[in-house]
Amino acid sequence: MTIKKLNSLAGFHCEDFSIVNYEKKRLLKENPPKSQGRQAFLNSKHLSCEIIAVRNIIELAEETGARVHICHVSHPKVAEIIEEAQLRGVDITAETCAHYLTFTEKDYLEKGCAFGCAPPLRDEKSREGLWEYVKKGVLSCVVSDHSPGVKENRNDENKPAYKSGYGISGVQTMLPVFYDGAVNKRGCSPELIAREFSANPSRRWGIYGRKGAVKVGFDADFVIFDPNKEWVVDENKLFYKVKLTAFNGLKLKGAVEKTFIRGTSVFENGEIMVSEKFGRLVK
């Protein structure tokens, strides 16, 4: 009711913690050695956790009329539930992340905890299904959910996988990763990028008019993008405090050459051109 009263917008990480916590305790009790592994981590965060949480938020939004946003949707079944609510008139939007559109649970199982996230990565069929909901606009934003954690904690060699932290850093690679997946691999129009990265989120968060388009009166925020440049992600060359990303080693076609914020060039030829105090708070 408070969200409705303030005409605010609330974002929700949707996992039913009671199920996650129960599953983790059950695995530890029933089979301690196997419970330490990556598969056990996936088992403790099965799809029903996400579905139940999303349904609960939708029911509350319908009851109160509140505006809600579902963060980092990982599975097309969740997107389907959100679409059904949208068609009923619920004021709900949702997003997914570049890593859900790129990787699968196989990457996590085989390559390690740099691929650990919550909700977790799903199978290949689910990944492709998510793309369809992005194209349709049900998932109206694509984000990074940038969360590298501390590098020394992101391994499961000497401790259980579920204690190794999770979250995938991807804010710097998000645009080229999405471009390569959408345009090069699936034949989508580049307009999809402007919609998912700029227009839709700025409208939803009430800053369209200042952000979200290249128009008179808007801040001149844009990038110069080379669609033909081929390169390989090297985490050591990223501008992250923690040099760790699941996208390390990924071969991409398409790269940002320059970035402009409020008409000023802030990134050129691989270098940041302004001070850390250049940003401005946008309410």
C-alpha positions as CSV (number, residue, x, y, z in Angstrom):
1,M,0.0,0.0,0.0
2,T,2.9,2.4,0.7
3,I,4.3,1.8,-2.8
4,K,0.9,2.7,-4.3
5,K,0.4,5.7,-2.0
6,L,3.8,7.2,-3.0
7,N,3.3,6.2,-6.7
8,S,6.7,4.6,-6.4
9,L,8.2,1.7,-8.2
10,A,9.6,-1.3,-6.4
11,G,12.1,-3.8,-7.8
12,F,12.2,-7.3,-6.5
13,H,14.8,-10.1,-6.5
14,C,12.4,-13.0,-6.8
15,E,13.4,-16.2,-5.1
16,D,11.4,-17.9,-2.3
17,F,14.0,-17.9,0.5
18,S,12.1,-20.5,2.6
19,I,12.5,-23.0,-0.2
20,V,16.1,-22.2,-0.9
21,N,17.0,-22.4,2.8
22,Y,15.1,-25.7,3.2
23,E,16.8,-27.3,0.2
24,K,20.2,-26.3,1.4
25,K,19.6,-27.7,4.9
26,R,18.2,-30.9,3.4
27,L,21.2,-31.5,1.1
28,L,23.6,-30.9,4.0
29,K,21.8,-33.3,6.2
30,E,21.1,-36.1,3.8
31,N,24.3,-36.3,1.8
32,P,27.1,-33.9,3.1
33,P,29.8,-34.8,0.6
34,K,27.6,-34.2,-2.5
35,S,26.0,-31.2,-1.0
36,Q,29.3,-29.3,-1.3
37,G,29.2,-29.3,-5.1
38,R,27.9,-27.0,-7.8
39,Q,25.0,-29.2,-8.7
40,A,23.8,-29.0,-5.1
41,F,23.8,-25.2,-5.4
42,L,21.6,-25.4,-8.5
43,N,19.3,-27.9,-6.8
44,S,18.8,-25.6,-3.8
45,K,17.7,-22.8,-6.2
46,H,15.3,-24.7,-8.5
47,L,12.9,-22.9,-10.8
48,S,9.9,-23.2,-8.4
49,C,11.7,-20.7,-6.0
50,E,11.6,-18.0,-8.7
51,I,8.1,-18.8,-9.9
52,I,6.5,-18.8,-6.5
53,A,8.2,-15.5,-5.6
54,V,7.1,-13.8,-8.8
55,R,3.5,-15.1,-8.4
56,N,3.4,-13.6,-4.9
57,I,4.6,-10.2,-6.1
58,I,2.0,-10.2,-8.9
59,E,-0.8,-11.1,-6.4
60,L,0.2,-8.2,-4.1
61,A,0.5,-5.8,-7.1
62,E,-3.0,-6.8,-8.3
63,E,-4.4,-6.4,-4.8
64,T,-2.8,-3.0,-4.1
65,G,-2.4,-1.5,-7.5
66,A,1.3,-0.9,-6.8
67,R,3.9,-0.5,-9.6
68,V,6.4,-3.4,-9.5
69,H,9.5,-4.5,-11.5
70,I,10.9,-8.0,-11.5
71,C,14.7,-8.1,-11.5
72,H,17.0,-10.6,-13.4
73,V,14.4,-13.1,-14.8
74,S,16.2,-16.3,-15.5
75,H,13.6,-18.5,-17.2
76,P,10.9,-18.2,-19.9
77,K,8.3,-19.8,-17.7
78,V,8.8,-16.8,-15.3
79,A,8.5,-14.4,-18.3
80,E,5.3,-16.1,-19.4
81,I,3.7,-15.5,-15.9
82,I,4.7,-11.9,-16.1
83,E,3.3,-11.5,-19.6
84,E,0.0,-13.0,-18.4
85,A,-0.1,-10.4,-15.6
86,Q,0.7,-7.6,-18.0
87,L,-2.2,-8.7,-20.2
88,R,-4.5,-8.5,-17.2
89,G,-3.5,-5.0,-16.6
90,V,-1.1,-5.4,-13.7
91,D,1.4,-2.5,-13.7
92,I,4.5,-4.8,-13.9
93,T,7.7,-4.8,-15.9
94,A,10.7,-7.1,-15.9
95,E,14.3,-7.4,-16.9
96,T,16.8,-10.1,-17.7
97,C,20.6,-10.0,-17.8
98,A,23.2,-10.5,-20.5
99,H,24.6,-13.6,-18.7
100,Y,21.2,-15.4,-18.8
101,L,21.1,-14.7,-22.5
102,T,24.6,-15.9,-23.1
103,F,25.5,-18.8,-20.7
104,T,23.9,-21.9,-19.4
105,E,24.1,-24.0,-16.2
106,K,26.6,-26.2,-18.1
107,D,29.1,-23.2,-18.0
108,Y,28.7,-23.0,-14.2
109,L,29.1,-26.7,-13.7
110,E,32.1,-27.0,-15.9
111,K,33.9,-23.7,-15.5
112,G,33.3,-22.7,-11.9
113,C,31.9,-20.2,-9.5
114,A,32.6,-17.1,-11.7
115,F,29.4,-18.3,-13.4
116,G,27.5,-18.5,-10.2
117,C,24.5,-16.2,-9.8
118,A,21.0,-16.0,-8.3
119,P,18.7,-17.0,-9.7
120,P,21.1,-19.5,-11.3
121,L,21.9,-20.0,-15.0
122,R,19.4,-22.3,-16.7
123,D,19.7,-24.8,-19.6
124,E,20.2,-24.0,-23.2
125,K,16.5,-24.3,-24.2
126,S,15.6,-21.9,-21.4
127,R,18.2,-19.4,-22.6
128,E,16.8,-19.4,-26.1
129,G,13.3,-19.0,-24.7
130,L,14.3,-15.9,-22.8
131,W,15.4,-14.3,-26.1
132,E,11.8,-14.6,-27.4
133,Y,10.5,-12.6,-24.5
134,V,13.1,-9.9,-25.0
135,K,12.1,-9.6,-28.6
136,K,8.4,-9.4,-27.7
137,G,9.1,-6.7,-25.1
138,V,7.8,-8.6,-22.1
139,L,11.3,-8.4,-20.7
140,S,11.6,-4.7,-21.4
141,C,15.1,-4.1,-20.0
142,V,18.4,-6.0,-20.3
143,V,20.8,-5.2,-17.5
144,S,24.1,-6.3,-16.0
145,D,23.3,-7.1,-12.4
146,H,27.0,-6.3,-11.9
147,S,28.2,-8.2,-8.8
148,P,31.7,-9.5,-8.9
149,G,32.2,-10.1,-5.2
150,V,35.7,-10.6,-3.7
151,K,37.9,-12.6,-6.0
152,E,39.5,-14.8,-3.4
153,N,36.0,-15.9,-2.3
154,R,34.8,-16.9,-5.8
155,N,36.0,-20.5,-5.8
156,D,34.8,-23.8,-4.4
157,E,38.1,-25.6,-4.2
158,N,38.3,-25.5,-0.4
159,K,34.7,-24.8,0.6
160,P,31.1,-25.6,-0.5
161,A,29.9,-24.0,-3.8
162,Y,27.1,-22.3,-2.0
163,K,29.6,-20.5,0.2
164,S,31.7,-19.3,-2.7
165,G,29.6,-16.2,-3.4
166,Y,27.6,-15.5,-6.6
167,G,26.9,-12.7,-9.0
168,I,28.3,-12.0,-12.4
169,S,30.1,-8.8,-13.3
170,G,29.2,-7.5,-16.7
171,V,28.5,-3.8,-16.8
172,Q,31.3,-3.0,-19.2
173,T,30.7,-5.9,-21.5
174,M,26.9,-5.8,-21.5
175,L,26.5,-3.8,-24.7
176,P,28.8,-5.7,-27.0
177,V,27.7,-9.1,-25.6
178,F,24.1,-8.3,-26.2
179,Y,24.8,-6.8,-29.7
180,D,26.7,-10.0,-30.7
181,G,24.0,-12.2,-29.4
182,A,21.1,-10.3,-30.8
183,V,22.3,-8.9,-34.1
184,N,25.1,-11.2,-35.2
185,K,23.8,-14.5,-33.9
186,R,20.0,-14.0,-34.0
187,G,19.5,-11.5,-36.8
188,C,17.7,-8.9,-34.6
189,S,17.6,-5.2,-35.5
190,P,20.1,-2.9,-33.6
191,E,17.0,-0.9,-32.6
192,L,16.3,-3.7,-30.0
193,I,19.4,-2.5,-28.1
194,A,18.2,1.1,-27.9
195,R,14.8,-0.1,-26.7
196,E,16.1,-2.5,-24.1
197,F,19.1,-0.5,-22.8
198,S,17.8,3.1,-23.0
199,A,14.2,4.0,-24.0
200,N,12.4,1.4,-21.9
201,P,14.3,1.7,-18.6
202,S,14.3,5.5,-18.8
203,R,10.5,5.6,-19.3
204,R,9.9,3.1,-16.5
205,W,12.0,5.0,-14.0
206,G,10.5,8.3,-14.9
207,I,13.6,10.0,-16.5
208,Y,12.5,9.9,-20.1
209,G,12.8,13.5,-21.4
210,R,16.3,13.8,-20.0
211,K,17.5,10.3,-20.7
212,G,16.5,7.6,-23.1
213,A,16.7,9.0,-26.6
214,V,18.8,11.2,-28.9
215,K,16.5,14.2,-29.2
216,V,16.5,17.9,-28.7
217,G,16.4,18.6,-24.9
218,F,17.7,15.3,-23.9
219,D,21.2,14.7,-22.4
220,A,23.5,13.8,-25.3
221,D,24.4,10.3,-24.0
222,F,25.4,7.9,-26.7
223,V,28.2,5.6,-27.9
224,I,30.1,5.2,-31.2
225,F,30.0,1.5,-31.9
226,D,32.0,-0.5,-34.4
227,P,29.8,-3.4,-35.5
228,N,32.7,-5.2,-37.3
229,K,35.5,-5.1,-34.7
230,E,36.4,-8.6,-33.5
231,W,37.9,-8.9,-30.0
232,V,38.2,-11.2,-27.0
233,V,37.2,-10.1,-23.5
234,D,40.2,-9.9,-21.2
235,E,39.2,-9.4,-17.6
236,N,42.6,-7.9,-16.8
237,K,41.9,-5.0,-19.1
238,L,38.4,-4.2,-17.7
239,F,37.9,-1.1,-15.6
240,Y,36.7,-3.2,-12.6
241,K,38.1,-3.0,-9.1
242,V,37.7,-6.8,-9.0
243,K,39.2,-8.3,-12.2
244,L,36.8,-11.2,-12.5
245,T,34.1,-11.9,-15.0
246,A,32.4,-14.9,-16.5
247,F,32.7,-13.2,-19.9
248,N,36.5,-13.6,-19.8
249,G,37.8,-15.1,-23.0
250,L,34.5,-14.6,-24.9
251,K,35.0,-13.9,-28.5
252,L,32.8,-11.0,-29.7
253,K,32.1,-9.0,-32.9
254,G,31.2,-5.4,-32.2
255,A,32.8,-3.0,-29.8
256,V,32.4,0.5,-28.2
257,E,34.8,2.9,-29.7
258,K,33.7,6.1,-27.9
259,T,31.2,7.0,-25.2
260,F,29.6,10.4,-24.6
261,I,27.8,11.6,-21.5
262,R,26.0,14.9,-21.7
263,G,27.9,15.7,-24.9
264,T,31.3,15.1,-23.4
265,S,33.6,12.3,-24.6
266,V,34.3,10.1,-21.5
267,F,35.8,7.1,-23.2
268,E,38.0,6.9,-26.3
269,N,40.5,4.3,-27.6
270,G,40.3,2.2,-24.5
271,E,40.9,5.0,-22.1
272,I,38.7,6.9,-19.7
273,M,38.8,10.6,-20.4
274,V,37.2,12.3,-17.4
275,S,37.6,12.3,-13.6
276,E,35.5,10.1,-11.2
277,K,33.5,13.2,-10.3
278,F,32.0,13.6,-13.7
279,G,28.7,11.8,-13.0
280,R,25.6,13.5,-11.8
281,L,22.8,12.1,-9.7
282,V,19.5,11.7,-11.6
283,K,16.4,11.5,-9.5
